[in-house]
Amino acid sequence: MRLPVGAVLSTERLVLRPFEAGDAAGVHAVWNEKSFLRFAPVGFRYAGASLDLVLDWCSRGENFAGVERESGRLACHVALFGTDWTAKTTEIHYWTAVWARGNGFAAEAARAVSRWALTELGLVRVALQTDTRNVASRRVAESAGFVFEGVLRNASWTRSGRGDLAVFSLVPGDLQVNEREVRSR
C-alpha cells in the first residue's frame, strides 16, 4: 500500500496540499538556502537543485506543501517517507521557507500530518530524526508534540560533516495526552 496521493489537510493557519508547479520558486529558494544546505544529508539529490529539477519535483504533486491561508505563500513542507505498512510505521521530514521561520508553521504542519497518519491511515508510529546540531528542527519536533527518545551517535552525515541524530516519535497515546493537556488549560 502507498501513501494517499492528493490528500489535502487544513490547520488554523495552513492549507496542506500537494505541491504544484507554481511552488517551484519557493522550493528552489529553500533547497538553495545556506542553513538548509548545511543540514542536508550527503547524497540528497535536491540540495542545491536547479530550478528545472525543482519544477519537475513540484509538478509530480508531492505532499505536503504548507501554504499560509492569509497570504497564499508557501510556508513549509512536510512529508512522510519510509512507510512500512506491515509494521505500520513511517518517518516525517519538514522544512520551512526562510520568510516563515520562527512562526511555528512547520510544527503546526508536522502535528497535523502526524495526527492524520496516526488516526486516518492507521499507522502506530511516526518517527522523526534530526541532526542534534539543528536546534531549529529539534524545536519543531518538540513543539509538534513529538517525544524525545534518545540519540543515535555518529549517525548523521550532512554537508556539515558527521554528527549525532536526535530521535523523536509520536504514537497514538501521545495524541490522547496532548488532547488532555489542551482541555485542562
Residue pairs with C-beta under 8 A, 6 or more apart in sequence:
1 85
2 83
3 63
3 80
3 83
3 90
3 121
4 121
5 18
5 61
5 63
6 18
6 61
6 63
7 18
7 63
7 64
7 116
8 15
8 16
8 17
8 18
9 15
9 16
9 17
9 64
9 112
9 113
9 116
10 16
10 112
11 108
11 109
11 111
11 112
12 108
13 68
13 69
13 70
13 105
13 108
14 66
14 67
14 68
14 69
14 75
14 76
14 105
14 108
14 109
14 112
15 66
15 67
15 69
16 63
16 64
16 65
16 66
16 67
16 78
16 109
16 112
16 113
17 63
17 64
17 65
17 67
18 61
18 62
18 63
18 64
18 65
19 27
19 57
19 58
19 59
19 60
19 61
19 62
19 63
19 65
19 77
20 58
20 59
20 61
20 65
21 55
21 58
21 59
22 58
23 58
23 65
23 74
24 51
24 54
24 55
24 58
25 51
26 73
26 74
26 97
27 54
27 57
27 58
27 74
27 77
28 49
28 51
28 54
29 97
29 98
30 36
30 77
30 95
30 96
30 97
30 98
31 46
31 47
31 48
31 49
31 54
32 48
32 49
33 98
35 136
36 47
36 95
37 47
37 48
37 159
38 158
38 159
38 160
39 130
39 131
39 133
39 134
39 137
39 158
39 159
39 160
40 47
40 158
40 159
41 47
41 156
41 157
41 158
42 157
42 158
42 159
46 53
46 54
46 57
47 159
49 57
62 79
63 78
63 79
63 80
64 77
64 78
64 79
64 109
64 113
65 74
65 77
66 74
66 75
66 76
66 77
66 78
66 105
66 106
66 108
66 109
67 73
67 74
67 75
68 75
68 100
68 105
73 97
73 99
73 100
74 97
75 96
75 97
75 99
75 100
75 103
75 105
75 109
76 94
76 95
76 96
76 97
76 100
76 105
76 106
76 109
77 93
77 94
77 95
77 109
78 92
78 93
78 94
78 106
78 109
78 110
78 112
78 113
79 92
79 93
79 94
80 90
80 91
80 92
80 113
80 117
80 126
81 90
81 91
81 92
81 93
82 90
82 91
83 89
83 90
83 91
83 123
84 90
87 124
87 125
88 122
88 123
88 124
88 125
89 123
89 124
89 125
89 126
89 127
90 117
90 123
90 125
90 126
90 127
91 126
91 127
91 128
91 129
92 110
92 113
92 114
92 117
92 126
92 127
92 128
94 106
94 109
94 110
94 137
94 140
95 106
96 105
96 106
96 136
96 140
101 136
104 143
106 140
106 144
107 139
107 140
107 143
107 144
108 144
110 128
110 140
110 141
110 144
110 146
111 144
111 145
114 126
114 144
114 145
114 146
114 170
115 175
117 123
117 126
118 124
118 126
118 170
118 171
118 172
118 175
119 172
119 175
124 171
124 172
125 169
125 170
125 171
126 146
126 169
126 170
126 171
127 167
127 168
127 169
128 141
128 146
128 167
128 168
128 169
128 170
129 152
129 155
129 156
129 165
129 166
129 167
129 168
130 137
130 138
130 141
130 165
130 166
130 168
131 137
131 156
131 158
131 160
131 163
131 164
131 165
131 166
132 138
132 151
132 156
132 163
132 164
132 165
132 166
133 160
133 163
138 166
141 148
141 166
141 168
142 148
142 168
144 170
145 170
145 174
145 175
145 178
146 168
146 169
146 170
146 174
147 168
147 169
147 170
147 171
147 174
148 166
148 167
148 168
149 167
149 168
149 169
150 166
150 167
151 164
151 165
151 166
151 167
152 164
152 165
152 167
153 164
154 162
154 163
154 164
155 164
155 165
156 162
156 163
156 164
156 165
157 163
